[in-house]
Amino acid sequence: MIIKLTLGAVWLILMARAVIAEFRYYRSVRLREPGVWAQLGKPVFPRTGMVFVSKRGREALSGISDETVKELAAYHRQSNLQFIGYVVVVLVASITYFKFAEI
């Protein structure tokens, strides 16, 4: 039971961190790089994430010059990779455990 709570708490913390980093990154592009935001088509909430990962969006985002936006982009990428890495490690460990556990 303690293991489930610990794994769930870590998952929740990493997920919240990734979501907050994503929100701060999108907001910084909107506020600090209005030209890039306009090139992206001024997306609204449901489409925002999809615009940032599209080919056209990546090309527009490569022209960012503001250092704060670049730092937030790096932090956004790092937090997402850490979250995905955690999920993969937990899944692999769970699969391995249940494969070799005696039931």
C-alpha positions in Angstrom: 0.0 0.0 0.0 2.8 2.4 0.9 4.5 1.6 -2.5 1.4 2.5 -4.4 1.0 5.8 -2.5 4.6 6.7 -3.0 4.5 5.9 -6.8 1.2 7.8 -7.1 2.6 10.8 -5.2 5.7 10.9 -7.4 3.6 10.6 -10.5 1.3 13.4 -9.4 4.2 15.7 -8.5 5.9 15.1 -11.9 2.7 15.5 -13.8 1.9 18.8 -12.0 5.4 20.0 -12.7 5.1 19.2 -16.4 1.7 20.8 -16.7 2.9 24.0 -15.0 6.0 24.1 -17.1 4.0 23.7 -20.2 1.5 26.5 -19.2 4.4 28.9 -18.3 6.1 28.2 -21.7 3.0 28.7 -23.7 2.2 31.9 -21.8 5.7 33.3 -22.2 5.6 32.7 -26.0 2.2 34.5 -26.1 3.4 37.5 -24.0 7.1 37.8 -24.9 7.0 36.8 -28.6 3.8 38.1 -30.0 5.1 37.8 -33.6 5.7 34.1 -33.2 2.3 33.7 -31.4 0.7 35.4 -34.5 2.6 33.0 -36.8 1.2 30.1 -34.8 -2.3 31.4 -35.5 -3.0 32.7 -32.0 -4.3 29.3 -30.8 -6.9 28.8 -28.1 -6.7 26.3 -25.3 -7.6 23.0 -27.0 -5.3 23.6 -29.9 -2.3 25.2 -28.2 -0.4 22.0 -27.6 -0.9 20.7 -31.1 0.3 23.9 -32.7 3.5 23.8 -30.8 4.4 20.2 -31.9 3.4 20.6 -35.6 6.0 21.1 -38.2 4.9 24.7 -38.9 4.9 25.4 -35.2 8.4 24.1 -34.7 9.7 26.2 -37.5 8.1 29.3 -36.0 9.4 28.5 -32.6 13.0 28.1 -33.9 13.1 31.9 -34.5 12.5 32.8 -30.8 15.1 35.3 -29.6 13.9 36.0 -26.0 16.2 34.3 -23.5 13.4 33.8 -20.9 11.3 31.9 -23.5 14.3 29.8 -24.4 14.9 28.9 -20.8 11.3 28.0 -20.3 11.3 25.9 -23.4 14.3 24.0 -22.1 12.6 23.5 -18.7 9.4 22.4 -20.4 11.3 19.8 -22.4 13.2 18.6 -19.3 10.2 18.2 -17.1 8.3 16.3 -19.8 11.2 14.0 -20.4 11.5 13.3 -16.7 7.8 12.6 -16.4 7.8 10.2 -19.4 11.0 8.6 -18.1 9.4 7.9 -14.8 6.3 6.4 -16.4 8.4 4.1 -18.5 10.6 3.0 -15.6 7.5 2.2 -13.5 5.8 0.3 -16.3 9.0 -1.7 -17.1 9.5 -2.5 -13.4 5.8 -3.5 -13.0 5.9 -5.7 -16.0 9.1 -7.4 -14.9 7.8 -7.8 -11.3 4.6 -9.4 -12.4 6.3 -11.6 -15.0 8.6 -13.2 -12.5 6.4 -13.0 -9.4 5.0 -16.2 -8.2 1.2 -16.0 -8.1 
